[in-house]
């Protein structure tokens, strides 16, 4: 990033269907940055998207509120944004301003969901997978294996428990057994469940493993004796099912991108209300950011005024060495009040101009020139 941008803070957001980098700074050549990033990752430039300025704020609140998700309105992503912030802060990647901005984005996301009356249990990618499986019950999908006991796996398992013969598997046998007992299902060790895939009609894989849990070789060997295809749904990021599994006979492999038609659609005027709330919250955040952009100019203006005040007080003290302490205190307080009153209107004007975006950079530059502030202050 540093080769293309001036970056003061950054955050890496990874959700079920996206990886995003949020940062504060300048990006003079967005297209050049996108092409270099694509080249370094051996991918097509169209794989990446870049949002800057107001569009970035709009995108951030859409993402955090779940309005930009494959399963519209999914609630889990709000927690993932805050989790990503915690990781960034723990690693020293983010500063005070980005941390404050992300928390404001998270709070705005909650207000958007409330304003749009988004149901608490609005769907997720796991819900879309369950919808697909339930739609195939009449076609013989009766026995389902859920691999993974994280949030996505638990949500899917709870919805399926009353409708199918459910088995839970996890890299931690104890976690699988605990969830299975709570749902009246059975559990299997992970390796054994893979070797017994032929017993299931559908498999949902939702783990946080860094590499493939289901490999083509093992899956092919396990399902070789099946008469009907087995449905394998990979909800993991990174993918936990080897893409080659989809080439095996008697296997239908789907990932997150394939599930969009099965996401639960919003009802009534929810989308319209959400769009209104997004515009409102994005506007508030943009105004706040612009106002914060004026803080450096305001701070330096006050520093300059305070330095002048102290210089003059020091000079006066040398000329009046016998001034009583009480009189010195009055003089100190009087000069402070003069500075504050003189700077009040310029300070308010600087922040107002920054907040409404009306030539804010030019206005700040004019203020620096008028008051003799260093140009390199910005």
N, C-alpha and C positions, 0 to 999 in steps of 0.2 A: 504494500500500500504506500509506504513512505516514498517510493520512487515517483508516484503520481499525485500524492496528496500530502497536505500538512495536517497531521492527525494528532490531536491532543488526548483522545480517549476512544476506546472501542469496546464492543461487546459482540460475542458470537452467539447467535440464536439458532438452535437446532430443534425442529419439531418433526412431527410425523411425515410431513411432505415438503419441508423446506430447510435450507441452511442459509442464514442471512448474517451479514456483518453490518452492525450499526456503528457509526463513528461520528464524532464531532471534528470538523476540520474543513478544508477546502479541497475540491477536486477539479482542477482546471481543465482536464481532458477526460471526461467520463468514457467516451468511446475508446480512446486509447487504453485506458485502464481495463475496460471490459475485454478488449482483444488480447492484452498481455496476460490477464488472468486466465482466459480461455486457453491460450497457448501453453501456459505453465501447467495446466491441468489436463492438457490434451483433450479439450472439449470444444464444441462449437460456441462461438460468441453468443448466439441466440439462446444458449442455455442459461445465460445470466441476465439479470435486469438491474438497473441502477435508478434509484430515486434520490433526488436532491431537493433541498429547500422545502417549500410548502408541500410538494408532492411526497417527500419523505415523511413528513409529519402525518399527512393523511394516511399514508401506507402503514405507518407504525400503529396508529390507533385502530385501523382496520384489522391488522394482524392480531393485536393484543385482545381485541374484543371478539375474535373468532369470525369476523365478517368476511375475511379473505381466505377462509379455510375451505378445503374440499367439502367437508361436512359443515355447511353454513351454520355459524353460531356456536361451534364447539367450545365448551367452557374450559377445557384443559389447558389451552394455549396461554391463557392469562397467567397461570401458575408457572408455565415454562419460561415466560418472559422474565419473571422475577427470579426464577432459578438461575437463568443465564446471567442476570445482573449480579447475583451472589457470587457466582464463579468468577466473573470479571473483576469484582471488587476484591475477592480473595487473592487474585493473581496480580493485583495492582495495575490492571489494564484501563480502569475507568477512573475519572476524576469526579469532583463534587458536582460539576454541572451536568455531566451525562447521567450520573446516578439520580440526581434530582429530576432530570427530564424523563428518564425511564419510569420512575415512580409516578410521575404525573401522567404519563401515558397509561400506566396500569390503572390508576384511579379513573382516568377518563374512560377506559374500556369498561369498567364496572358501571359507570353512569350511562354509557351507551346501551349496554345490555338492559339496564333497568328502564331507561326511557323507551326502548323498543319493546319492552315486556317479553324479552326472550326467555322461554321456559328454562328453568334450572337444568333440566336433564336433556337439553337439546343435543342432537347427535354428534358423534365423533366418527373418525375412521372406523373405530371398532363397531359402532352402531351400524355403519354401512355394511360392514362385513357380516354382521348378524342378520341384517335385513335380507341380504343375498342368500344366506344359508337357509333362513326360515322360508324364503320364497321357493326353495327347492325341496321342502319336506315331502311334498306329494310325489316328487321324482325319485324318492328313495334315499335322500340325505337324512339319515337317522342317527348316526354315531359320529360325534364330533370330538376332536382333540384340540385343546387349547394349550399352546406351548408358551409359557410366560405368565408370571403372577404379578407383574407390575400393574399400573393403573389401567392401561389399555386391556391387558389380559383379564383383569378382574371384572371390568365392566362388561366385556364380551361374555365371560363365563356366567355372570349373574343373569344376563338376559337369556342365555341359552338353556340354563339349568332346568327349567320347567318344561322345555319343549323337545329336548333331544337326550339321547344317551351320552352323557358328558364325561370326558376324562381330562384331568389336569396334569400337566407335566412342567417341570421347571429345572433349571440347573441346580436349584436347591430343593432336594426331595422334601425337606421339612415344610417349606413354603407351599409346595404343591399339595402336600397332605393336609395342611391346615385349611387351605381354600376349598379343597375337595370335600372335607368333612362339613364345612359350613354350608355348602351347596347341595349336599346329598349326592355328590359325584364320586368317582373313583380317581385315584392318582397312580401315576407310573413314573419311574425314574426316566430321565430324559433319553438316555441311550436306548433303553428298552422300548420306549414309545416310538422311536424312529424305526427300530427293527420290526415293530408291529403295525406300521402304517397301513398295511393291507386290511386291518380290521376296521378302519375308519372310512367314512364317506367324505369328510371334510376336515381340514386342519387350519387353525388360525395360529400364526407364529407372530408373537409380539414380545420379543426380548430385547435387552440392551447389550447383547453380545457384540463384540467388535468385529466378528467375522461370521461366516455362514454356519448355521446350526444344522441345516438340512443340506447335505451335499448331493450332487447328482448320482454319484455311485451308490450311496446307501439308499436313497429314495428309490432308484430304479430297481435295485435288488429286493427292496421290501415290498413293492407293489406289483411285482412281476406276476403274481398269481391272481390278481384282481380281475374280475370280469368287467366291472364298470369303472370309469375314470374316477379318480379321487380329486377333490377340489382343495387346492393349497392356496391360502391367502397370506401373503407376507405384509404385515403392518409395521415392520421394524425399520428404523433408520440408525445405522446403515443396514442394508438388506441382510436378513438372516437366512434367506433361502437362495442358494446358488441359482442364478438365472438359467443355467443348463438343465435344472430340474424341469423346466417347462418344455424341454425337448423330449422328455421321456414319454414312452407309451403309457397310456392310462393315467396321465397326470394333466390337470388343468391348473396352471399357475397364474394367479392374479396378484398384483401389487396395489399400492395406494392409488395410482393413477387410474386403475381400472374400476375403482369402486364408486366414482362420482355419481353414476346413475342410481346408485342404491342408497345414497345419503337421504336422510329424511328432510323433505323440503319444508321451508318455513310456511306458516299459515297466516292468513289474513293480511293485515297491513304492517307486519313486522319489518319487512325489508324497507318499506317507505319510512317508517319511524326511525329505523336504524340509520338510514342515509341522512336524515335530518339531524340526528344526534351526532353523527360523525362530522358533518360540516361544522356544527357548533363547537364541538370539542377540539377539532383540528384548528379552527380559527383562534380559540383561546390559547392553545399551546403555541401557535405561531406568534401571536402577540406577546406572550411571555418570553419566548426566545429573543424576539427583537428588542424587548425591553432590557433583557439581560445583556444584550450586545452593547448597550449604552453604559453599562455599569463601569467599564474600565475608564471611559472618558469622564464620567462623573467622579470616580474615585481619584483620578489624577488631577481633576480640577480642584477638588477639595484639598488634596495634598499640597498643591501649589499655593492655594490660598492660606492654608495653615502655616506653611513655611514662611510666607511673607509676613503673616501676623506675628509669628515668633521672632523674626528678624527685627521688626519694628518695636516690639515690646522690649527686646534685649537692648536696642539702641536707646529707647526711652529710659530704661533702668540705669544705663550708664550716665545719662544726663541728670537723672534724679536719684542719686545714690541714697539720699536720706528719706525717700518716700516711705511712709509707714506701711506695715504689712496689710492693714485693712484697706488702704488705698490701692495697694498693688492688686489685691484680690478683686476690687471693684473694676480696676483697669483691665484685668484678665478677663473677667466676665463680660465687660462691655465689648471688648474686641471680638470675643467669640460670637456674641450676638450680632455684631455688625457683619461678620463673615457669613454667618448662617442666613441672615436676612438677604444679603446681597446674592448669595448663591441659590436661594430657594427657587426663584423663578427660572433661571437658566437650567437648573437641575430638572425641574418639572418639564420644561420644554424639550430637553434632550430626550427624556424617557418617553414623552408623548410622541415625539417624532419617530422614535425607534419603534414604538408599539404599533403605530399605524402604517409603518413602512414608507412614509412619504419622504423620499430622498434622505434617508437616515444617515447614510455614509457621508454624503456631502455636508449635511448639517453638523455631524460630529467633527468633520474636518474643519469647518468654519469656526466652531467653538474652540478647537485646539489652537487655531491661528489667532483668534481674538484674545485668548488668555495666555498665549505664549507657552502652550504645552508642547512637548517634544512630539514630532510627527511619528517617531518610531515607537510611541506608546502603544500603537495598535499593532 
